[in-house]
Amino acid sequence: MSTIDDITSLLGDDASTLLEHQATVGSDLLTLPGGDIVDRVYAHTDRNNRVLGNLQWLVQSGRLAGSGYVSILPVDQGIEHSAGASFAPNPAYFDPENIVRLAVEGGCNAVASTFGVLGAVSRKWAHRIPFIVKVNHNELLTAPNTFDQISFGTVDQAYDMGAAGIGATIYFGSEESNRQIVEVAEQFAHAHELGMFTVLWCYLRNSAFKVGGTDYHVAADLTAQANHLGVTLEADIIKQKLPENNGGYSAMNSGDSSYGKLDQKIYTELSSDHPIDLCRYQVLNCYSGRIGLINSGGASSGATDKAEAVRTAVVNKRAGGMGLISGRKAFQRPMAEGAELLHAIQDVYLCDEVTIA
């Protein structure tokens, strides 16, 4: 297992900045992850006992079992990014069983993928690792490409294959978002009725979020509001990209334009330019951490993937997040290397010296 020295080495010049930072908003305002998270937090909600059982299975699986943190392998890129572009770096993952095997060998708490992938191997694997079935997708075969999340199956199908949870994406800010919100709200309510937990990919999608040459799709203030909408839909876990900037609302309200509502305290008292503070603002908008925030690992960059993944894990953990969901960095390389990278992520959450900021 990686030590604090290994983690510090991978962080390089950013080590002291990331490991010693004291957050602008104190952790005393947060509900933090822990081995008792289901009993301490989720058991007080309106989720039924079957949902609580599947959440308990989730947090008691893999190398992070008992910590309250989660490491999830998501492989829906065959639809979202096209199979050729996603699996050309490692064609072994055209085979669904290798996806599930990587999650198991990588020590993950769960594997998230499509109806087809998980359904193809459910009899062999659904009882061995929690399945999260992604129920909607954006497909890239329409010409010209369009960007909309549409259902690829039903909640009942996910239940019948033995899934522990379902996942869905909403493109908040898009022209289609209102329809997606209604659809996902209904799917999540039905999943809870059947005893499955819910994970929501809270992504932004609108060209208007690019202002003056800056892309605010990953702004802390805008993504955090997407998180807040997600927890309002009763997602049990929120998946969000790690913020890269801030000031999306300010930019959208520049000049003669008017968008949403903001308070300058968002930037002066509730956050700063530090990556941990930006992520903490995302956590705050997940009901102050009552609903867990997992950040995505992002695209594969090659040789720097491990360092990038460890950095993201450190930011998420110190901000008060619940874990990491990393796919391409793991499956676009040989299985042993992919498992090693997943272990490096998990080691951050197992390392007591990486503390809450």
Buried (B, 14 or more C-beta within 10 A) or exposed (E): EBEBEBBBEBBEEBBEEBBEBEBBBEBEEBBBBBBEBBEBBBBEBEBEEBBBBBBBBBBBBBBBBEBBBBBBBBBBBBBBBBBEEBBEEBEBBBBBBBBBBBBBBBBBBBBBBBBEBBBBBBEEBBEEBBBBBBBBBBBBEEEEEEBBBBBBBBBEBBBEBBBBBBBBBBBBBBEBBEBBBEBBBEBBEBBBEBBBBBBBBBBBBBEEBEBEEEBBBBBBBBBBBBBBBBBEBBBBBBBBBBBBBBBBBBBBBEEEEEBEEBEEEBBEEBBBEBBBBBBBBBBBBBBBBBBBBBBBBBEBEEEEBBBBBBBBBBBBBBBBBBBBBBBBBBBBBEBEBBBBBBBBBBBBBBBEEBEBB
